[in-house]
């Protein structure tokens, strides 16, 4: 568990270098498989592949899954509520990004 | 240690029903949830609200808290009287399910206040509690933490020492938070919102199982000059009116050092000049945009006023509102 002081630990960037299976995603995000299946059904997550055993989640799904899990837990949202909240959050992010592109914006 | 008024934290009366408490909690949770709110103190407030709810939504904890807290006010010095929790069964139960730290210190799943811990003990985190069945090997849990780096680190790559708070179980089964320092390599080209996976840096495995991984979410420290949008970086470039009108070559400080930028004649405020590939580096690097702003020199001396007057005379009939 301890890293030697001379050698910093390094690892891959999840979003660029990693795809996760359903089992891996559930383990990393500590959510039950049924939950992830429901979110896929709602379009919250969009894995490649047809059957759940073939699903491959892009690295960006990690953040999305954790976000969905926190919203579910803390705000007691149901899956359609999570889907709506994530869409609205995406839209707000996009608007904030647009603000940042103009002079003096986004601050 | 100061006494915490959990009723005040949720904005409810002491006589509030469980329904009132739930309603108040939900309302505040939606407002201050760190994933939703951009308020500067959202994370701190959310932690307080969550902690208050953890106590007040559980009838048993609430009863114990009420019994002990009736003579205290928020902020007052406080030590729990010995045996205050006699007759209640929550101490050491520690399921702790449902909590996950938002602290930038990362690591720990639940980060209760000292006050909470003095009353209800350390909560056992999922990492310490779940998973391993007796005599069976199981892999350790994955951990998540968030770290703040400078934009410049993403341009160059950097080695940073981070401090994580990790729940550790002692021989008696109590959970304590141990500080753990870790030297981490930040790869060049990393962007905000991305995660590093550090293999084997999570919780140790049980019974010979492999350790979990540590996932580090990257965020940038706010910068006074630069705004970041994915791979692209924006900065404001103030120009004198004559530079914008006649064109100029100006020095611009970028995260990679100073560059010379040619401003074309007749540039209006808001125009974006793109420095291709000067954003966050990588296989497909981002761009750097200088957003032009026009600064007016003050007309605070006769010469300056004369210059503005001559300026006006040179543009008879010019109306910027038309």
Interface residues (C-beta under 8 A of the other chain):
Chain A: X1 X3 X5 X7 X8 X9 X10 X11 X12 X13 X14 X15 X16 X18 X27 X28 X30 X59 X62 X63 X66 X67 X70 X71 X73 X74 X75 X76 X85 X89 X97 X100 X101 X102 X103 X104 X105 X106 X107
Chain B: X26 X29 X30 X33 X35 X36 X46 X50 X98 X100 X126 X141 X142 X144 X159 X160 X180 X182 X183 X184 X185 X187 X190 X193 X194 X195 X196 X197 X198 X199 X201 X204 X211 X213 X215 X217 X227 X228 X229 X230 X234 X236 X269 X270 X272 X289 X291 X292 X293
